Amino acid sequence: MTEPTLYTEKQIRTTKILTAKILTVSELNRLANQVLTQSFPLFWISGEVSNLTRAASGHWYFSLKDAGAQVRCVMFKGRNSYLDWSPKEGDKVEARCTVTLYEARGDFQLTIEFLQRAGMGVLFEAFEKLKAKLQQEGLFDAALKKPLPTHPKKIGIVTSPDAAALRDVLTTLKRRMPSIPIVIYPTPVQGKGVAIQIADAIQLASERAECDVLIICRGGGSIEDLWQFNEEIVARAIAECTIATISGVGHETDFTICDFVADVRAATPTAAAELVTPSRDNLLNVLNQLKQQLARNMQYLLNQREQTLDYLARRLTSPLQLIEQQKTQLTQMAYRLNTAINQQLQVKQQNLLRLNQNLTHLNPQAVLTRGYAFVQNKTGVIITSSKQLQTGDEVKLTFGVGSADATIDKTSQ
């Protein structure tokens, strides 16, 4: 007995449409596209790239094939612009896509949302596994990160002597600070088993301890090309390094385990060289600015001191000049003293003359010379009134010239 066929609701509706009317080609292709897009969720597919065409619009058209079949694919510009690599004929790839139908031509095709090289999934899984392990052990802890020296005395570089990245680093270091010595610890940076040699070079630099900072660098490439820097042995060599390390592996969008373990991660090898060296031009500019500022400060201080000296010079006089000034002052004081004494002496002389004149006028002797006399009793008392005398008293008469004794015969009031 034949098993009954089960139909979904969408298939029943589609069947009804197909049996209800005669379809145009456009309607058929539209219905077919709807069935395909609704029936196939986003999925992954692997295959080999062939018939690759890059249109002027920026879209990519190619086929994915294996030993038994092939399918047309399109990756629109809005999606392929996010890729940091470009596929080529024969590449083994893995694509995340949806099934669609190009209705205008009725072509069955895959619309690619993301494209990566084959094996990327396995490598990415290994990357994440090691990253989680080392992170759990604390190798990524910020507390363990050593600061880069501001002015390194010597810079070490772990890379291949033939790498283009080394030339970029050396050019940058020479441009920014040509006076800093550089030590190169040569090692291959690509190929199977290279991780051991990279780890040995890092360990050698750590043991010799002749540099202040160590650049670990390599140019860009695929994840396979950079995989040696994702190896555990390299990560542990960086973690155990006694020198400050900076990782400059790949392009800005590339991340390796080396980036997480190193003390500093630089976007590119050139950026690493810029991070470890101060700019000579910038330092010269700063020094020039400091020089100008120092010159201005010195000139300002000199001007201030000169003004102070001028002020003090105006106040300072020589001993001879001071003596001359004092002599002049003494002469002036002597003149003023003499003048004052003379003025006082003249005043005294005038007073004396006046007093002398007064004395002369008041001198009894002068009165007596004009015919007057004064009378004294026996005791020498001058008689000024007749009441002081009695008849028979003896008196002395003093004249302008000479004297005489007399007896009072009679008194009158």
Order of alpha helices (4+ residues) and beta strands (2+ residues): alpha-alpha-beta-beta-beta-alpha-beta-beta-alpha-beta-alpha-beta-alpha-beta-alpha-beta-alpha-beta-alpha-alpha-alpha-alpha-beta-beta-beta-beta
